[in-house]
Amino acid sequence: MEDRNRQVLLKRRPTGVPTTADFEIADGPVPDPREGEVLVRGIYLSLDPYMRGRISAARSYAKPVDVGAVMEGRVVGQVARSRDPGFREGDYAFGGYGWQLYSAVPATGLLKLDPAEAPLSTALGVLGMPGLTAHVGLSEIGRPQHGETVVVSAASGAVGAVVGQLAKRAGARAVGIAGGADKCRFVESELGFDSCIDHRSADLGGALDRACPNGIDVYWENVGGAVQRAVFPRLNDFGRMVMCGMVSEYNDVEPRPGPNLMTAVRKRLKIQGFIVSDQWQRFGEYRAMAAPLLRSGELKYREDIVEGLDRAPEAFIGLLHGRNFGKLLVKLGDDPTRSA
Ligand SMILES: NC(=O)c1ccc[n+]([C@@H]2O[C@H](COP(=O)([O-])OP(=O)(O)OC[C@H]3O[C@@H](n4cnc5c(N)ncnc54)[C@H](OP(=O)(O)O)[C@@H]3O)[C@@H](O)[C@H]2O)c1
């Protein structure tokens, strides 16, 4: 065990596009767990688009990170010391906290992980919050029917990859939208979507018309911006728009004008937003459904693992520009289950 804890702190609130100067790397003491707490040595840290909201002062559904505080984030790690009877040194767990190497967290907030069930890192991606997001949004809002067309933006990413695969399992056609030829190839050949469109292509509308000859029944919104403008008028009557996120607009200083919503009346659309944390109670149900599919190879996933905590700010900024390819993780320390 290291004798110092390394942390990434929020140095100042960015306006517009964040830079590495908005973050500060600091060394401090390893925290002491109190009664009922566990000291977690981080192995993987999840970097997610929602963190852009947490470093802004704008009103949102969750409290922002204070300036000078450690950056918020979910961690998978190994128990280094336990002051709770439910955990022993060496156990693996999901629920460590923040952009740091060590955290002392209440045992009640930890989920014990069995590395024989699935690779540890998947608890942050395909079997974790992003996977649950896909499951909740599709089952409650998108509700794809056999033969319908589901369009998914950021299709190669953590959430989008699961959305398309679950839509296929429901018997729908899945059409992805992703940034660049490599991502599109992966979405079609590895994830099994019916087709994938590069959102940088000159004629996005024309490409959508060709890929969706029967129009679009469900649009899974992950990015907003130009992609949303191209998809919205192509929604069919009674189409559903699952408002999951709009990552291409997270650095905007002023909100952009939205689409003309008369289309929603004319086409009887359902446009509904959701936040996965309202649905944590469905986590067990999702893992019970998805973990066997993962083990059998029916549910595919891709991870983009960056080495070392110090690279977290740069990797997070890259996520907001589409530089990640798959679920973005930071390797904080040794994963004994992978090197064994
Ligand atoms: N509502 C909820 O509870 C909830 C929960 C989790 C995530 N989300 C949202 O779901 C979305 C996807 O999250 P994720 O964790 O799965 O991330 P991700 O897709 O793994 O990574 C983000 C992706 O967004 C795309 N992107 C980034 N900047 C873009 C831009 N300027 N224009 C177009 N595309 C851009 C990039 O993909 P391409 O290169 O393919 O464009 C990038 O790889 C985000 O909007 C996130 O906020 C919502």
The ligand as a Tripos MOL2 file, in Angstrom:
@<TRIPOS>MOLECULE
LIG
   48    52     1     0     0
SMALL
NO_CHARGES

@<TRIPOS>ATOM
      1 N1        -29.7410   10.3810  -18.2260 N.am      1 LIG1
      2 C1        -28.8880    9.6330  -17.5420 C.2       1 LIG1
      3 O1        -29.1530    9.1760  -16.4440 O.2       1 LIG1
      4 C2        -27.5310    9.3450  -18.1560 C.ar      1 LIG1
      5 C3        -26.6820    8.3720  -17.6040 C.ar      1 LIG1
      6 C4        -25.4600    8.1080  -18.2450 C.ar      1 LIG1
      7 C5        -25.0990    8.8190  -19.3880 C.ar      1 LIG1
      8 N2        -25.9520    9.7640  -19.8580 N.ar      1 LIG1
      9 C6        -25.6370   10.5100  -21.0940 C.3       1 LIG1
     10 O2        -25.4630    9.5620  -22.1250 O.3       1 LIG1
     11 C7        -24.5910   10.1040  -23.1080 C.3       1 LIG1
     12 C8        -23.4900    9.0930  -23.4170 C.3       1 LIG1
     13 O3        -22.7160    8.8960  -22.2400 O.3       1 LIG1
     14 P1        -21.5930    7.7460  -22.1770 P.3       1 LIG1
     15 O4        -21.1530    7.6430  -20.7700 O.co2     1 LIG1
     16 O5        -22.0780    6.5590  -22.8830 O.co2     1 LIG1
     17 O6        -20.4020    8.4230  -22.9800 O.3       1 LIG1
     18 P2        -19.6860    7.8570  -24.2970 P.3       1 LIG1
     19 O7        -20.7180    7.7140  -25.3590 O.co2     1 LIG1
     20 O8        -18.8620    6.6880  -23.9380 O.co2     1 LIG1
     21 O9        -18.7160    9.0520  -24.6570 O.3       1 LIG1
     22 C9        -19.2070   10.2740  -25.1040 C.3       1 LIG1
     23 C10       -19.3510   10.2350  -26.6420 C.3       1 LIG1
     24 O10       -20.1450   11.3300  -27.0210 O.3       1 LIG1
     25 C11       -19.8170   11.6800  -28.3340 C.3       1 LIG1
     26 N3        -19.5280   13.1190  -28.3880 N.ar      1 LIG1
     27 C12       -18.7660   13.8330  -27.5520 C.ar      1 LIG1
     28 N4        -18.6990   15.1010  -27.9510 N.ar      1 LIG1
     29 C13       -19.4460   15.1710  -29.0610 C.ar      1 LIG1
     30 C14       -19.7750   16.2180  -29.9430 C.ar      1 LIG1
     31 N5        -19.3100   17.4610  -29.7370 N.pl3     1 LIG1
     32 N6        -20.6000   15.9450  -30.9970 N.ar      1 LIG1
     33 C15       -21.0850   14.6970  -31.2030 C.ar      1 LIG1
     34 N7        -20.7710   13.6520  -30.3940 N.ar      1 LIG1
     35 C16       -19.9750   13.9030  -29.3490 C.ar      1 LIG1
     36 C17       -18.5380   10.9320  -28.7150 C.3       1 LIG1
     37 O11       -18.8950    9.8380  -29.5310 O.3       1 LIG1
     38 P3        -18.7770    9.9620  -31.1230 P.3       1 LIG1
     39 O12       -17.3210   10.1770  -31.4420 O.co2     1 LIG1
     40 O13       -19.3220    8.6950  -31.6130 O.co2     1 LIG1
     41 O14       -19.6090   11.1590  -31.4960 O.co2     1 LIG1
     42 C18       -18.0370   10.4330  -27.3770 C.3       1 LIG1
     43 O15       -17.2770    9.2750  -27.5130 O.3       1 LIG1
     44 C19       -24.1090   11.4380  -22.5670 C.3       1 LIG1
     45 O16       -24.9180   12.4640  -23.0920 O.3       1 LIG1
     46 C20       -24.3600   11.3100  -21.0820 C.3       1 LIG1
     47 O17       -24.4980   12.5610  -20.4410 O.3       1 LIG1
     48 C21       -27.1450   10.0470  -19.2660 C.ar      1 LIG1
@<TRIPOS>BOND
     1     1     2 1
     2     2     3 2
     3     2     4 1
     4     4     5 ar
     5     4    48 ar
     6     5     6 ar
     7     6     7 ar
     8     7     8 ar
     9     8     9 1
    10     8    48 ar
    11     9    10 1
    12     9    46 1
    13    10    11 1
    14    11    12 1
    15    11    44 1
    16    12    13 1
    17    13    14 1
    18    14    15 2
    19    14    16 1
    20    14    17 1
    21    17    18 1
    22    18    19 2
    23    18    20 1
    24    18    21 1
    25    21    22 1
    26    22    23 1
    27    23    24 1
    28    23    42 1
    29    24    25 1
    30    25    26 1
    31    25    36 1
    32    26    27 ar
    33    26    35 ar
    34    27    28 ar
    35    28    29 ar
    36    29    30 ar
    37    29    35 ar
    38    30    31 1
    39    30    32 ar
    40    32    33 ar
    41    33    34 ar
    42    34    35 ar
    43    36    37 1
    44    36    42 1
    45    37    38 1
    46    38    39 2
    47    38    40 1
    48    38    41 1
    49    42    43 1
    50    44    45 1
    51    44    46 1
    52    46    47 1
@<TRIPOS>SUBSTRUCTURE
     1 LIG1         1 GROUP 0 **** ****
